Structure formats: C-alpha cells, structure tokens
Amino acid sequence: MNYFGFIYEWIDSTNDKNYVGSHKGSINDGYIGSGKLFKLAYNKRSEKFKREILEYVYENNREKLLEVEQKYLDNINWNNTYNLVPNARGGTVKGSKQSEEHRRNNSESHKGQVPWNKGKTGLQIAWNIGLPGNFLGREHKIETRKNMSEIAKLRPRVKCPYCNKIGQQNAMMKHHFDRCKFKELI
Ligand SMILES: [Zn+2]
C-alpha cells in the first residue's frame, strides 16, 4: 500500500443511490463507510451494493484526503444519494463524521486525567460563588422559565416516525415525516 487513503463510492443497484466517502487506510482493511443512512441501507441489503474507488490520495495528509472527497461531494446528485451532508468535514447533522471524530478525540485527550475534584469530598465549590447576589436573581430565573415553557407550548415538539428525530413541528415538517430520507428504507 503506497497510498495514504482513498475516496470511494458505493452504489445501491436497487435505486442507483450512491454514497461517497473517504477513508484513511487500505482498500482491503474492511472499512465500509460511516454514513448513518448509508449504513442502514447497506445493512439491509449489502449484496446489492457495489463499491468503486474514485481516487487514491498519496499525500500523507488528512486535510488533502478531505479536500479530494469534497471535490466529489460537490458533484453529487443530492436527489439520489445516501450522503446527508455536503461537507467532507461533516456538519451539524448528528452522528456525522465530524462529531463522531470530535467525540473520540475528546474522550482520548481526557483519558488518564484525574478529575479535578477526585478525593476532595466536601471541597466542591458552587459555580456561582462570589458573584453579586443579583447576578441571577430569583425573579429573573422564574421569568425565564415561564417564557421558555410558553414558547414550547406554542411550538409543539414532534417525533418523526421514520428516523425518530424529535424537534419543533415547523422545522421537522421541512425534512421529516413524508420528506424524511429514512422513509423509503423502513
Ligand atoms: Zn425523519
């Protein structure tokens, strides 16, 4: 293996939907892909999926790999794909590559560290100690709580039956329920 990583494309022969991604490693290391929607479909009918290697990346550089992946993401047909975010670095979509990696990095960087308050029972200090008494006045807090629950009442939260995402009705109607990407898979 003389390459750093590669860009791949899976194609679902039942509907021609594709999934494009990049991977740092060998094409034979067993890696399939990380997209939530793609994996759901792949696990259901892996025999219908075929993978193509779109490009190898030889530069020993993760940024370069993402850059090349982005080139392919920019040309995806967004009406017929399992890709969920148009960004090789992931995005705000929950469970995307970015957030998974972020989580992993975070937990790794904290591994082996001793919590600041370990063994110091009774020594915990309230976060707001020393702040002026009216910094978070009681009235203010109650008022905020009341407003928030009123807003929540006006905008009921609903759950998409296809992907189980919960959110405010207005926003959810745009991309979920009849428009949910998961609908046809289930
Ligand atoms: Zn949904």
Boltz pocket constraint, residues with backbone or C-beta under 6 A from the ligand:
constraints:
  - pocket:
      binder: B
      contacts: [[A, 160], [A, 161], [A, 162], [A, 163], [A, 164], [A, 165], [A, 175], [A, 176], [A, 177], [A, 180], [A, 181], [A, 182]]
      max_distance: 6.0
